[in-house]
């Protein structure tokens, strides 16, 4: 009888640990600190571009990431994808960016799947500013639930 109780208890511990691990992964969806995507942000490649928003889309930049908000911005030189952050975070912000808006974006220009992309750290639209990451690329939502 004790052996069955020990096996049952061990199974419960394993299930609890697995549940916690899955819940933590689901919350960040690959957008959090230390993930492969976050490590792509390079402070040495930060630049500022201005242009008009052509599209606002939901995307997952890398496999197994949660949905994020992505803009396609037309500048004087190019059409550039701009990754803002996880959908759950962007949707909760007061300031909104939509198709046709003129914006200024600061962020790290990277190459993703052979194409240029900007991982935004800040987006300015008129007098509003969306602060998304600090100068070293740490996402502001990484401390969202601790506040």
C-alpha positions in Angstrom: 0.0 0.0 0.0 2.8 2.4 0.8 4.5 1.7 -2.5 1.3 2.7 -4.4 1.0 5.9 -2.3 4.7 6.8 -3.1 4.1 6.2 -6.8 0.9 8.3 -6.7 2.7 11.1 -4.8 5.7 11.1 -7.2 3.3 11.2 -10.2 1.5 14.2 -8.6 4.8 16.0 -8.2 5.8 15.4 -11.8 2.4 16.5 -13.0 2.6 19.7 -10.9 6.1 20.5 -12.2 5.1 19.9 -15.8 2.0 22.2 -15.4 4.1 25.0 -13.9 6.7 24.7 -16.7 4.0 24.7 -19.4 2.2 27.7 -17.8 5.5 29.7 -17.7 6.2 28.9 -21.3 2.7 29.8 -22.4 2.9 33.2 -20.6 6.0 34.4 -22.4 5.3 32.6 -25.6 8.9 32.9 -26.6 8.9 36.7 -26.2 10.5 36.8 -22.8 14.0 37.2 -21.4 16.7 34.8 -22.5 14.7 33.4 -25.4 16.2 33.0 -28.9 14.1 35.9 -30.3 15.1 38.3 -27.5 18.8 37.5 -28.0 18.5 38.7 -31.6 18.2 42.3 -30.5 21.5 43.9 -31.0 22.1 47.4 -29.5 24.9 48.0 -32.1 22.3 47.9 -34.9 19.7 50.2 -33.4 18.5 52.8 -35.9 15.5 55.1 -36.3 13.2 55.1 -39.3 10.1 57.1 -40.2 7.2 56.2 -42.4 3.6 55.2 -42.9 2.1 52.0 -41.5 0.9 49.9 -44.4 -0.3 46.8 -42.5 -0.8 45.7 -38.9 -0.6 41.9 -38.6 -0.4 39.1 -36.0 2.7 36.9 -36.5 4.9 34.5 -34.7 8.5 35.5 -35.6 10.0 32.1 -34.8 8.6 28.6 -34.5 6.8 27.9 -31.3 6.4 31.5 -30.3 3.1 33.0 -29.3 1.4 35.6 -31.5 2.9 39.0 -31.8 2.0 42.3 -33.4 4.0 43.2 -36.5 3.8 46.3 -38.7 4.8 46.8 -42.3 6.2 50.4 -42.6 6.8 52.2 -45.8 9.8 54.6 -45.5 11.4 56.7 -48.2 13.8 53.9 -48.9 12.0 50.6 -48.3 9.1 48.6 -46.9 10.3 47.2 -43.6 8.7 44.8 -41.2 8.6 46.1 -37.6 8.1 43.6 -34.7 6.5 45.3 -31.7 5.9 42.5 -29.1 3.5 39.9 -27.9 -0.1 40.4 -28.8 -1.4 40.1 -25.2 0.9 43.0 -24.2 0.4 45.3 -27.2 -3.4 45.0 -27.0 -3.3 46.3 -23.4 -1.5 49.5 -24.2 -3.4 52.8 -24.3 -1.6 54.1 -27.4 -2.6 52.3 -30.6 -0.9 52.2 -34.0 -3.0 51.5 -37.1 -2.8 51.4 -40.9 -2.1 54.8 -42.4 -0.5 56.2 -39.2 2.8 58.1 -39.6 5.3 56.8 -37.1 8.9 56.9 -36.1 10.5 53.6 -35.0 13.7 53.0 -33.1 14.9 49.5 -32.9 17.5 46.9 -33.8 17.7 46.0 -37.5 18.3 42.3 -37.8 18.0 39.6 -40.5 15.3 37.1 -40.0 14.8 34.3 -42.5 17.1 36.2 -44.9 15.1 39.4 -44.7 15.6 42.7 -42.8 13.4 43.3 -39.8 13.4 45.9 -37.1 12.7 44.7 -33.5 11.2 47.9 -32.1 12.3 49.4 -28.8 10.2 52.6 -29.2 7.5 53.7 -31.5 6.4 57.4 -31.7 3.1 58.5 -33.2 2.5 62.2 -32.8 2.8 63.0 -29.0 2.4 59.3 -28.0 5.3 57.0 -27.4 5.2 53.2 -27.1 8.1 52.1 -25.0 8.7 48.4 -25.8 12.3 47.6 -24.9 15.2 49.3 -23.1 18.4 50.3 -24.8 19.9 46.8 -24.4 16.7 45.1 -25.7 15.1 44.0 -22.4 11.4 43.9 -23.1 9.2 46.0 -20.8 6.7 43.2 -20.5 9.2 41.0 -18.8 8.3 42.7 -15.6 4.6 43.2 -16.5 3.1 40.7 -14.1 5.4 41.6 -11.2 4.0 45.2 -10.9 
